[in-house]
Each structure stands twice: as C-alpha cells, then as structure tokens.
Amino acid sequence: MTEETPPATKRIFINDVDKYSSRHIAKFLFTSLTEDIALVPGASFELRGTVSSREEFSFPLERYKLPTRDELLEKLLECDVVVYNISENATHKQLEEATWALKALHAETENFKSHKLFILVSTVMTWAMTKPQNTEDTDVLITEQEFRRRRPHRNFKSHNNLEKLVLKLGKEKKSKLTGYVVGSGLQYGMGENLFHYFFKVSWLMTMPKVPIFGDGKNYIPMIHVYDLGGVIHNIIEQNPKPKYILAVDDSKTTLEEIVKTISEALGPGKTFNVSEQEAIAMEACQPVELEYLTINLSLDLFIIKDSFNLQWKSEAGMVENMESIVEEYKTTRQLLPIRICLGGPPSVGKTTIAKKLCNHYKIHHIKIKKMIEEKVAKLKELANGDESEDESEEIASAARAQLENISNSMEMHQGRLEDELIFEILQEKLNSKPCRNQGYVLDGYLKTYAQAKQLFHDDDLEEEDTTMKGPVYNKNITPEFVIALEATDEFLTQRVLGLPESVAEKTRCTRDEFLPRLKKYRELSSSEEKLLDYFDEIEIYPEHIEVATDDPEYKEVMKQIIASVGATKNYGLSPEEQEEDRRKKEEEMRKRVAAEKAEQKRRNKTALAEMAAQYEEWEKNLSEVRRQEEEQMEAQSLPLRNYLMKHVMPALSEAMVECCKIKPEDPIDFLAEHLMKKNQG
C-alpha cells in the first residue's frame, strides 16, 4: 500500500498585511485554500501556517524588518503567487514598489522553476469616468467586457497605468508569469474601513442625525472584503482565461441608502445631507476617502458569477445584509455593551457608585425618576409636532394618549406611576439604541423577584421554543452583572444621621422615611422569593460587596466592581488603528527618549562647563589665599626677626667665632657652655 503524497505547500506573497484590505484577504486565504500555504513576508509582517495547523488567524504577528529590494526579490522568487494590493489609498511608494516587483519578476521569468501568478488588486476608481456607450440612456450598466474603455478618476491614473502593465506583461506567450487585475469595489465588512465613520457616528449617537456626503444619489460598486478574498482564491485555483476581473457584489445601492441603513441599524435612524466641503471641514473624512465615496458607477459583471465557485458572504450587498455586517462590526471592534444591575439598601451609595461606573465604562445611567421625566418631556415634544403631515399627526396623537395615561396613573397613585407603566417605559429604555450599543447601569429600581421576571422575561422566545428548560429571558436587555451592595443597619443609620437636612430630604433619608424604607428592604431580602434568586436561576450570579467605610469616593468598592466587570468594552480602535496607534506611540517614545538623551547631554555639558568654571575660580581663589597667607606670615615674622638681631645674634655670633678658633671636639657643648658663661657674666 503506497503512502499518499502530501500536497505541496503553496507560497503566497501579500503586501501590506497590516492594512485592512490585505489583512483580511490574507486571513481568508489562510483559512480557505485547499492546499498547504505559507504566507511569506510582506511589507511589515511574516505569516506562517499550513492546512494541518489551520487555527484562527490572529495578529499581532512576528515583526518583520523592512527588506531591501534584493531581499524582497529573493522572497518574491520563492513564491508561487504574488498579490499586490493597491485598492486602499495607495501611496506613490506602494505603486512604485508594485511596478518594480512586476518588472523584476518579469525579468527573471527564464529562471523560474515553475509557473507564477501576479495578481494586482486594484480599484473601480479606474472606471470612475467611464461613460455608457449610449450616453442618452443613463440607466445602462457598464459591462465587465468593456474594461478596455475604462477611464480613471484623475487621481487614479497611476493605478490605471499599472493595470495596463500587468495585462501587457501577462499576455506574452510561453511566459511563466501570468498577470491578473482585479478591479475591486469599495470594500466593507469586518470592522469597516471607508464606511467606518458612518458606523462610528451611528454607534456613538453623538449626533441626532448621521451625515450623508453630497446628495447621496451616487451608486457605489462594493464588495465584502471576504468576498474579495474569495475572488483571489478562485483566481489562484482556477487560473481563469480572462485577465481582467471585476470584483463587486450584486447590489446597486446609493450612498444615501447605505448611510440610512447604517443609521437605522445602529444609530438614531435619521440622516441629513452635508456638502463635500463641509464633510472635510468637520473632519468626517479625508479628501481621498471622499473621492471613493462620491463615485457614481453602475457595473455589470459576469466572470465571478458564471465561472467562479464563490461562496458569497454578502452577494446582495451591505444594505441587504446589514444585520450581519453590524454584528461583524461590533465583534471585530469589541463593541460589547456592559449591562449592570446595581442594588442594595437605602443610603448605601447606589447612585454615587452608579454614576462613577457610567463615567468609567461610558455607559448610560438609568434612574427611574429621571427616566420618567425624560419620557414625559419627549412625549410633550412629539405631542406638539407638525400636524400638517399624516404621519406626524399619528405620532402626536399617540404621544398625547400616552401622556394622558401617565397623568391619570399619577393622580390615582399619589404622584407615582403604577408598575405596568414603569415597566413599559423601562423596557423601551433598555431596548433603545444607546443602551443596546453601549450598555447601562440600572440604579436600584428592582426590588422583587416578580419585578425582575416581568421586566426581563421573553414571551416571544418562550412561544417559539416550548422545549426550553428554565427561565426564558431577553438576553439583549438583561444585565450581565448584578452587584448587590451590603451594609449593616448600624452603619447605614449613622450615615443617615450625619447627612445635612436638605440632602436627607432630597434623598428620602429623613428619620421618618429612612427607617421604614430600610425595614421594607430587609423584609424583601428575606422573603421566600428574593430578587437575587431570579438572577441565580438564569445563571447570572450576583456579586456581593460590603460597604463599611464612609469613603465619599468609594475607592475600594469601585475597585472590586471593576475587577468583577472587567475592562471597558466601549468604542475602541480597529486592529489597523491599533497598529497605527502603536506605531505613533513608538515614534513618540523614540522622540521622547531622543529628546531626553539630548537634554541629558546638554545638562552634562552644562554641568561640566560649570564645574570647569568653578575649578578655575577655585584655583584663582586658592592662589590668592596662598599669597595672603604668605604676606600674613611675612608680617608676623618681622618682630621676631628684630628680637633675634638685637638680643640673640650678637652673643651667638661671638660664641661661633670662638668655637671656630678653638675647634673643640663637641662644638655644641662648647657653644652651650660659652653662652651660659656669657649670660652669667
């Protein structure tokens, strides 16, 4: 029995794999090609993997030093497929490198050991100025076969020239290098790139309406970035006869339709038009991005529909697949809402802690009283709307009816709303786009098991699947984290007694109100079916945190809650933006270190100069001190000299003369004896 020969490894080069488009093309090829593949070094990263170890493709990858041209050519010659992607805001340097790579490979074709593919992923911007053959009929689609008639946007002529060069060199007979050009539609999906601004503004809801650049009536050829990967996959496996291939989905949608759908799916649901100049002035986009987004082109294609085995991810386009595109966006950018239910006895600090959590996690604070006030204000605004339009009148009429229900309920319940209306308003709030996008902190409202079940129970899900066991709850609005603050009655009572009267009245913590509230809370907490039991049943286990100190900042409590909830999951950077941010931080760090070194060098130089000056000054001072000391010693020696000359030197001189005459054996004794006799005489 012969062993099966393992498939040969297919080596693929992809440039700029740290960028949005190339990154996801590489990921798609890595996980979909039927042969073993090795993605060799691109401009910034090295990718390795085979079918046998086809795990999730992830970044960051091994850093790769930018190669020289000779090193890059060596790598290209090792590859079976070379993919150069210039579909994303390609710079002059990228275009130059792609042109060089094509020519360098072409020059080496005689030395190829096997056939190679060169795939240029270009952009439909090289079709931007192409007009239908019948100029009178503006509804006619421009077909793929008309690629020789394509006319580029004025800023994409270099792209067009490179496309022509690929097609020209690839046509040579018996050449071992085959060239393909892929005219890519504007890419979307997997966290977004060109359309990111609209998703971001909608998700954050920082504006009441999402802007549309220009009139929005322009048709945009598009393709999901994974479907673009699928097109390249098919070229690699099939080596199709046509060498120019359009890669766009089957949608014929305008910018206006795209932005409106994004706004409805993620944001306020409303849009407004801004001029192209205003869009740039408000920093909504860069001029080159605006060039892409204002293209007006309707294309008809055949090759990928008729010849390719393409497993479409989004054949009908972004608008038709917006729900899945939004989920991709949230997942890729880790935009996961944080939903917290915060409970505890009166005066334990729920509202203060809730505000701090909302500020930390950038989520929404739900306080029942404030929520009702906001709802009433909104209903009054709707009730006073424009009655000239049928739709507005219908909305205004419904708003007036709701206001009347709220007013009647408050009259019947001594100024408070009945639970049914509160639940209705609260559920609407929890299902609102801000709470669904970012999350919320529900501040101390729920008190009983029945309230939690009524608020979070999902009747529709229960009807759909009667086989489900256990409580059925709405996962889109039910809190992920339940925080139960705890404190002793003595601690709470002492805290309340220390409150200023105005604060106690505002928070319903006067002596007459606080003790009954605390008693009721303790009774509910010890009842047969407690609030926290509901969350235990749906396996969202409460975190119990003790409040035992009067720290107004609740530092220890916040520390424990944040440790339980985890890191923020609010709006973050895409992998590409994270890489760019990392690069900027590295560059800033490098500049800061260089500046610090230069400053330290300057300080050292200054310090040495100061030390030299101080040493020179010290030397001068030392010389002066020595001179002064010598003068002082000279002055001090004058009286002593006079005394010696007058009283000592005459006798000593006489004794020495006598000593020289006699020349005794012991001159010292002689001198001493002579002086003694002289003194006695």
C-alpha positions in Angstrom: 0.0 0.0 0.0 1.6 3.3 -1.1 1.5 6.3 1.1 -0.4 9.3 -0.2 1.8 12.1 -1.2 1.2 15.2 0.9 0.1 18.3 -1.1 2.9 20.8 -2.0 3.0 24.0 0.0 1.8 26.9 -2.0 3.7 30.0 -1.2 1.9 33.3 -1.4 3.2 36.9 -1.0 0.7 39.6 0.0 1.9 43.2 0.5 0.9 45.4 3.4 -0.8 42.7 5.5 -1.0 45.1 8.4 -3.6 47.1 6.4 -7.4 46.5 6.5 -7.8 45.0 3.0 -4.6 42.9 2.7 -5.1 41.7 6.3 -8.5 40.2 5.6 -7.5 38.8 2.2 -4.6 37.0 3.9 -6.9 35.8 6.6 -9.4 34.5 4.1 -6.7 32.7 2.0 -5.1 31.3 5.1 -8.4 29.6 6.2 -9.9 28.7 2.8 -7.3 27.4 0.4 -7.4 23.6 0.0 -3.6 23.3 -0.3 -1.0 23.9 2.3 0.1 27.5 2.1 2.8 29.7 3.5 2.2 33.4 3.6 5.7 34.8 3.3 7.0 38.2 4.5 5.0 41.2 3.3 5.9 44.8 4.0 5.7 44.6 7.7 4.8 41.1 9.0 5.7 37.5 8.5 2.8 35.0 8.4 3.2 31.2 8.7 0.7 28.4 8.7 -0.4 25.3 6.9 -3.7 23.5 6.5 -2.7 21.0 9.2 -2.5 23.7 11.7 -5.3 25.9 10.4 -6.2 27.6 13.6 -7.7 31.1 14.0 -5.6 33.6 12.1 -4.6 36.3 14.5 -2.5 39.4 15.0 -0.1 40.8 16.1 2.3 38.6 14.2 6.1 38.4 14.2 7.6 41.7 13.4 9.5 41.7 10.2 12.3 44.1 9.3 11.6 46.0 6.1 13.6 44.2 3.4 15.9 45.7 0.8 14.9 45.4 -2.9 17.3 42.5 -3.3 15.9 40.7 -0.2 12.3 41.3 -1.4 13.0 40.0 -4.9 14.5 36.9 -3.3 11.3 36.3 -1.4 9.1 37.0 -4.4 11.0 34.4 -6.4 10.3 31.8 -3.8 6.6 32.4 -4.2 4.0 30.7 -6.4 1.6 33.7 -6.2 2.4 37.4 -5.7 -0.5 39.6 -4.7 0.0 43.3 -4.7 -3.0 45.2 -3.2 -3.3 48.9 -4.3 -7.0 49.1 -3.7 -6.7 51.2 -0.4 -5.5 54.7 -0.8 -2.3 53.5 -2.3 0.7 55.9 -1.9 3.2 56.7 -4.6 5.7 54.5 -2.8 3.3 51.5 -2.9 2.6 51.9 -6.6 6.3 52.3 -7.3 7.0 49.1 -5.3 4.3 47.1 -7.1 5.6 48.3 -10.5 9.1 47.4 -9.6 8.1 43.9 -8.3 6.2 43.2 -11.6 9.1 44.2 -13.8 11.7 42.5 -11.6 9.7 39.2 -11.7 9.2 39.5 -15.5 13.0 40.0 -15.9 13.5 36.7 -14.1 10.9 34.6 -15.9 13.5 32.5 -17.8 14.9 31.3 -14.4 11.5 30.3 -13.0 11.3 26.7 -11.9 7.5 26.7 -12.1 4.7 28.9 -13.2 3.8 32.0 -11.1 0.9 34.3 -10.8 1.0 38.1 -10.3 -2.4 39.4 -9.1 -2.9 43.1 -8.9 -5.8 44.1 -6.6 -6.8 47.5 -8.0 -9.9 49.6 -7.6 -13.0 50.5 -9.5 -11.8 54.1 -9.3 -10.0 53.3 -12.6 -13.5 53.1 -14.0 -14.8 56.3 -12.4 -15.0 58.5 -15.5 -16.3 55.7 -17.8 -19.5 56.6 -19.6 -22.0 54.2 -21.1 -21.7 53.7 -24.9 -25.2 55.0 -25.2 -24.8 58.3 -23.4 -28.5 59.1 -23.7 -29.5 56.1 -21.6 -28.1 56.8 -18.2 -29.6 53.6 -16.7 -27.5 51.2 -18.8 -24.9 49.3 -16.8 -21.3 49.3 -17.9 -20.3 45.7 -18.5 -17.1 43.9 -17.5 -16.1 43.2 -21.1 -15.7 47.0 -21.6 -12.6 47.1 -19.4 -10.5 48.5 -22.3 -12.8 51.5 -22.4 -12.4 52.3 -18.7 -11.5 55.9 -17.8 -9.9 56.5 -14.4 -10.6 59.2 -11.9 -8.0 62.0 -12.3 -6.2 60.9 -9.1 -6.1 57.2 -10.1 -4.2 57.4 -13.4 -1.2 55.7 -11.9 -3.4 52.8 -10.8 -4.7 52.5 -14.4 -1.2 52.6 -15.9 -0.1 49.8 -13.6 -3.2 47.7 -14.5 -2.2 48.1 -18.2 1.3 47.0 -17.5 0.1 43.9 -15.7 -2.2 42.9 -18.6 0.6 43.7 -21.1 3.3 41.6 -19.5 0.9 38.8 -18.7 -0.1 38.4 -22.3 3.3 37.3 -23.5 3.2 33.8 -25.0 5.1 31.0 -23.2 5.7 33.2 -20.3 5.9 31.6 -16.9 4.4 34.7 -15.3 0.6 35.3 -15.7 -0.8 38.6 -14.7 -4.3 39.3 -13.4 -6.0 42.5 -12.5 -8.9 42.5 -10.0 -11.0 45.7 -10.1 -12.3 45.8 -6.5 -15.4 47.6 -5.5 -15.3 49.7 -2.3 -14.7 47.2 0.5 -16.8 46.8 3.6 -17.2 44.3 6.5 -15.0 43.0 9.3 -14.9 46.3 11.3 -15.1 48.6 8.3 -12.7 50.9 6.6 -14.1 53.5 4.2 -17.6 53.3 5.8 -16.2 53.3 9.4 -17.2 56.9 10.0 -20.9 56.2 9.5 -20.8 53.2 11.7 -18.9 55.1 14.4 -21.2 58.1 14.5 -24.3 55.9 14.5 -23.0 53.6 17.3 -21.9 56.5 19.5 -25.1 58.5 18.7 -23.1 61.7 19.3 -25.2 63.4 16.6 -29.0 63.4 16.3 -28.6 62.6 12.6 -26.0 60.8 10.5 -24.5 63.0 7.7 -24.6 61.9 4.1 -21.8 63.5 2.0 -23.2 65.3 -1.0 -26.7 64.4 -2.3 -26.1 60.7 -1.7 -27.7 59.7 -5.1 -24.5 58.2 -6.4 -24.3 54.5 -7.0 -21.3 52.8 -5.3 -19.8 49.5 -6.5 -19.0 47.5 -3.4 -17.8 44.1 -2.2 -17.4 42.5 1.2 -13.7 42.2 2.0 -14.0 38.4 2.5 -15.7 38.0 -0.9 -12.8 39.9 -2.4 -10.6 37.2 -0.8 -12.8 34.6 -2.4 -12.3 36.1 -5.8 -8.5 36.0 -5.4 -8.9 32.4 -4.0 -10.7 31.4 -7.3 -8.0 33.0 -9.5 -5.3 31.1 -7.7 -7.1 27.8 -8.0 -8.6 28.2 -11.5 -6.2 30.4 -13.5 -9.2 31.8 -15.5 -8.7 32.8 -19.1 -10.0 36.4 -18.7 -7.2 38.5 -17.2 -9.3 41.5 -16.0 -11.9 40.6 -13.4 -14.3 42.9 -11.7 -15.0 42.1 -8.0 -18.2 43.7 -7.0 -21.3 42.3 -5.3 -24.8 42.2 -6.8 -26.1 45.4 -5.1 -26.9 48.6 -6.9 -27.2 50.9 -3.9 -26.6 54.6 -3.4 -24.6 56.3 -0.7 -27.9 57.6 0.7 -29.3 54.1 1.0 -26.2 52.8 2.7 -26.0 55.6 5.3 -29.7 55.4 6.1 -29.5 51.7 6.7 -26.5 52.1 8.9 -28.2 54.8 10.9 -31.4 52.7 11.3 -29.4 49.6 12.4 -27.0 51.3 14.8 -28.0 54.9 15.4 -30.7 57.5 15.6 -32.3 56.3 12.3 -32.1 59.8 10.8 -29.8 61.3 8.2 -29.0 64.8 6.8 -27.0 66.0 3.8 -23.8 67.9 4.0 -21.7 69.2 1.2 -18.4 67.6 0.3 -16.6 70.7 1.6 -18.5 70.6 4.9 -17.6 66.9 5.3 -13.9 67.7 5.0 -14.2 70.7 7.3 -15.9 68.7 10.0 -13.1 66.1 9.7 -15.7 63.4 8.8 -13.4 62.1 6.1 -10.2 62.8 4.2 -10.3 64.1 0.6 -9.1 60.8 -0.8 -11.9 58.9 1.1 -14.4 61.4 -0.3 -13.2 60.6 -3.8 -14.1 56.9 -3.2 -17.4 57.7 -1.5 -18.6 60.1 -4.2 -18.0 57.7 -7.1 -21.1 57.2 -9.2 -20.9 54.0 -11.2 -23.1 51.0 -12.1 -21.2 47.9 -13.2 -22.4 44.6 -14.6 -20.2 41.6 -14.2 -20.1 38.0 -15.5 -16.9 36.2 -14.7 -17.3 35.7 -11.0 -21.0 34.9 -11.4 -20.6 32.5 -14.2 -17.1 31.0 -13.8 -16.2 31.2 -10.2 -17.2 28.9 -7.4 -17.6 31.8 -5.0 -19.2 31.1 -1.6 -20.7 34.6 -1.2 -20.7 36.2 2.3 -22.7 39.2 1.1 -23.8 38.8 -2.5 -26.8 41.1 -2.1 -24.7 43.8 -0.7 -24.3 45.8 2.6 -27.9 47.1 2.7 -29.5 43.7 2.4 -27.0 42.1 4.9 -26.8 45.0 7.3 -27.7 42.9 10.4 -24.7 40.5 9.9 -22.5 43.4 8.9 -23.3 45.2 12.2 -22.5 42.1 14.2 -19.2 41.8 12.4 -18.5 45.5 13.2 -19.3 45.0 16.9 -17.3 41.8 17.2 -14.3 43.0 15.3 -14.0 46.2 17.3 -15.1 44.6 20.5 -18.1 46.9 20.9 -19.9 44.8 23.6 -22.4 46.5 25.8 -21.9 46.4 29.6 -25.2 45.9 31.4 -25.2 46.3 35.2 -28.0 46.0 37.8 -27.0 47.7 41.0 -28.9 47.1 44.2 -28.7 47.5 47.9 -30.3 49.1 51.0 -31.2 52.8 51.1 -28.3 55.2 51.7 -25.7 52.6 50.8 -24.4 54.8 47.9 -26.0 53.2 44.9 -26.5 56.4 42.9 -23.0 57.7 43.5 -21.5 54.4 42.6 -23.7 54.1 39.5 -22.6 57.5 38.2 -18.9 56.5 38.7 -19.5 53.2 36.8 -21.2 55.1 34.0 -18.3 57.5 33.8 -15.7 54.7 33.9 -17.4 52.5 31.3 -19.0 55.2 29.2 -22.5 53.7 29.6 -25.9 55.0 30.5 -27.3 55.7 34.0 -30.9 54.6 34.4 -32.6 56.3 37.3 -36.3 55.7 37.3 -37.4 59.2 38.3 -35.1 60.8 35.7 -36.1 58.3 33.1 -39.8 59.1 33.5 -39.1 62.8 33.4 -37.2 62.3 30.1 -40.1 60.2 28.7 -42.7 62.8 29.6 -40.6 65.6 28.0 -40.2 63.6 24.8 -43.9 62.8 24.7 -44.7 66.5 25.1 -42.3 67.3 22.2 -44.0 64.7 20.0 -47.4 65.8 21.0 -46.7 69.4 19.8 -45.3 68.2 16.5 -46.3 69.3 13.0 -49.9 68.3 12.4 -49.9 69.0 8.7 -48.4 65.6 7.9 -50.5 62.5 8.4 -47.5 60.6 9.9 -46.7 63.4 12.3 -50.3 63.7 13.4 -50.4 60.0 14.1 -47.3 60.2 16.2 -48.6 63.3 18.0 -51.9 61.6 18.7 -50.2 58.5 20.2 -47.9 60.8 22.3 -50.9 62.6 23.7 -52.6 59.3 24.6 -49.5 58.2 26.5 -49.3 61.5 28.3 -52.9 61.1 29.4 -52.2 57.6 30.7 -49.2 58.8 32.7 -51.1 61.7 34.1 -54.1 59.5 35.2 -51.8 56.9 36.7 -50.0 59.6 38.8 -53.3 61.0 40.0 -54.5 57.6 41.1 -51.2 56.6 42.9 -50.4 59.8 44.8 -48.0 61.2 42.2 -46.3 57.9 41.4 -46.6 55.7 38.3 -48.0 52.2 38.5 -45.6 49.4 37.9 -47.1 48.4 34.5 -46.3 51.9 33.0 -42.9 52.0 34.6 -42.1 48.6 33.1 -43.3 49.7 29.7 -41.1 52.9 29.8 -38.1 50.9 31.3 -38.3 48.2 28.6 -38.4 50.9 25.9 -35.3 52.5 27.5 -33.4 49.2 27.8 -34.2 48.5 24.1 -33.1 51.9 23.0 -30.1 52.2 20.7 -27.8 53.8 23.3 -28.4 51.0 25.9 -28.2 48.3 23.3 -25.0 49.8 21.9 -23.0 50.8 25.0 -24.9 49.4 28.0 -26.4 50.7 31.2 -26.4 50.8 35.0 -29.9 50.2 36.4 -29.8 52.1 39.6 -31.6 50.5 42.5 -35.1 50.1 40.9 -35.7 46.3 41.0 -36.8 45.2 44.4 -38.5 41.8 43.9 -38.3 38.5 42.1 -41.6 39.3 40.3 -40.4 42.7 39.1 -37.2 41.2 37.6 -39.1 38.3 35.9 -41.7 40.7 34.4 -39.1 43.1 33.1 -36.7 40.6 31.6 -38.9 37.6 30.6 -39.0 37.0 26.9 -42.6 35.8 25.9 -41.7 35.7 22.2 -38.8 33.3 22.8 -40.9 31.1 25.0 -43.6 30.8 22.3 -41.0 30.0 19.6 -39.4 27.2 21.6 -41.6 25.4 24.1 -38.9 22.8 24.8 -36.6 25.3 26.6 -36.0 24.5 30.2 -35.6 27.1 33.0 -36.5 30.8 32.8 -36.6 32.4 29.4 -35.2 35.9 29.4 -34.3 38.5 26.9 -30.6 38.4 26.5 -30.5 41.8 24.7 -31.6 43.8 27.8 -31.0 41.5 30.8 -27.9 42.7 32.9 -24.7 40.7 32.6 -23.6 41.8 36.0 -25.6 42.1 39.2 -23.9 44.0 42.0 -25.5 43.7 45.5 -24.2 46.3 47.9 -24.4 45.4 51.5 -24.0 47.3 54.8 -25.2 46.9 58.4 -28.2 48.7 59.8 -25.9 50.5 62.3 -23.6 51.8 59.6 -26.5 53.0 57.4 -28.2 54.7 60.4 -25.1 56.5 61.4 -24.5 57.6 57.8 -28.1 59.0 57.6 -27.8 60.8 60.9 -24.7 62.6 59.5 -26.5 63.9 56.4 -27.4 67.6 56.1 -31.2 68.1 56.4 -31.5 69.3 52.7 -29.7 66.2 51.4 -31.7 63.9 53.6 -35.0 65.4 52.3 -33.9 65.2 48.7 -32.8 61.5 49.0 -35.8 60.5 51.2 -33.4 59.7 54.1 -35.1 61.7 56.8 -35.7 59.8 60.1 -39.4 59.4 59.3 -38.6 58.0 55.8 -35.4 56.1 56.2 -36.2 53.5 58.9 -39.4 52.3 57.1 -37.5 52.0 53.8 -34.7 50.1 55.5 -37.2 47.8 57.2 -39.1 47.1 53.9 -35.8 46.3 52.2 -34.8 43.8 54.9 -38.2 42.1 54.6 -37.9 41.8 50.8 -34.4 40.5 51.2 -35.5 37.7 53.5 -38.7 36.8 51.6 -39.2 33.3 50.1 -38.6 34.5 46.5 -35.9 37.2 46.6 -34.8 39.5 43.8 -31.3 37.9 43.6 -32.9 34.4 43.3 -34.1 35.4 39.9 -30.6 36.1 38.7 -29.3 32.9 40.2 -31.9 31.0 38.2 -30.8 32.4 34.9 -27.2 31.8 36.0 -26.2 35.5 36.3 -24.7 35.2 39.8 -24.7 38.4 41.9 -21.5 39.8 43.3 -21.9 40.8 47.0 -19.8 43.8 48.0 -19.6 45.1 51.6 -19.8 48.9 52.2 -18.2 49.5 55.6 -16.4 52.9 55.4 -17.5 56.4 54.8 -15.2 57.0 51.8 -17.1 59.5 49.5 -15.1 58.2 46.5 -16.0 54.5 47.2 -12.5 53.6 46.0 -12.4 50.1 47.5 -16.0 49.3 46.3 -15.2 50.6 42.8 -12.1 48.6 42.7 -14.0 45.4 43.5 -16.8 46.1 41.0 -14.3 46.9 38.1 -12.4 43.7 38.9 -15.7 41.8 38.6 -17.0 43.5 35.5 -13.6 43.7 33.7 -12.2 46.1 31.2 -14.2 48.6 29.2 -15.8 47.3 26.0 -16.8 50.7 24.7 -15.7 52.1 21.3 -12.2 51.1 20.5 -9.8 51.1 17.7 -9.7 48.6 14.8 -6.7 46.3 14.5 -5.3 48.6 11.8 -5.9 51.7 14.0 -4.4 49.9 17.0 -1.3 49.1 14.9 -1.1 52.7 13.7 -1.6 53.9 17.3 1.2 51.6 18.4 3.4 53.0 15.8 2.6 56.5 16.8 3.3 55.7 20.4 6.6 54.0 19.5 7.6 57.1 17.4 6.6 59.4 20.2 8.5 57.2 22.7 11.6 57.2 20.3 11.4 61.0 20.0 10.9 61.4 23.7 13.9 59.2 24.5 16.0 61.0 21.9 14.9 64.4 23.4 15.7 63.2 26.9 19.1 61.9 25.8 19.8 65.3 24.1 18.6 67.1 27.2 20.7 64.9 29.4 23.7 65.5 27.2 23.1 69.2 27.3 22.8 69.1 31.1 26.0 67.1 31.4 27.8 69.6 29.1 26.5 72.5 31.1 27.4 70.8 34.4 30.9 70.1 33.1 31.3 73.7 32.0 30.1 74.9 35.3 32.5 72.5 37.1 35.4 73.7 34.9 34.5 77.3 35.7 34.1 76.5 39.4 37.5 74.8 39.3 39.2 77.7 37.6 37.6 80.1 40.1 38.7 77.8 42.9 42.3 77.8 41.6 42.2 81.6 41.4 40.9 81.8 45.0 43.5 79.3 46.2 46.4 81.3 44.7 45.0 84.4 46.3 44.7 82.6 49.7 48.3 81.4 49.4 49.5 84.9 48.6 47.6 86.4 51.5 48.9 83.7 53.9 52.5 84.4 52.8 52.0 88.1 53.4 50.5 87.5 56.7 53.3 85.2 57.7 55.9 87.7 56.5 54.2 90.4 58.5 54.1 88.2 61.6 57.8 87.3 61.3 59.2 91.0 61.5 59.0 91.4 65.3 60.6 88.1 65.9 63.5 88.9 63.5 64.2 92.2 65.2 64.3 90.5 68.6 66.8 87.9 67.3 69.0 90.5 65.7 69.1 92.6 68.9 69.4 90.0 71.7 70.4 86.7 70.3 72.5 87.0 67.2 75.4 89.1 68.7 76.1 86.6 71.5 75.6 83.6 69.2 78.0 85.1 66.6 80.7 85.7 69.2 80.3 82.2 70.5 80.6 80.7 67.0 83.8 82.8 66.3 85.4 81.4 69.5 84.3 77.9 68.5 86.0 78.2 65.2 89.2 79.4 66.8 89.4 76.6 69.4 87.8 73.9 67.3 86.6 71.8 70.2 85.6 68.1 69.8 82.0 68.8 70.8 81.1 72.2 69.3 77.5 72.0 70.6 78.6 71.6 74.2 81.2 74.3 73.7 78.5 76.8 72.3 76.1 75.9 75.1 78.8 76.4 77.8 80.1 79.7 76.2 76.6 81.2 76.0 75.9 80.1 79.6 79.1 81.9 80.8 78.2 85.0 78.8 74.7 85.0 80.3 76.1 84.6 83.9 78.7 87.3 83.3 
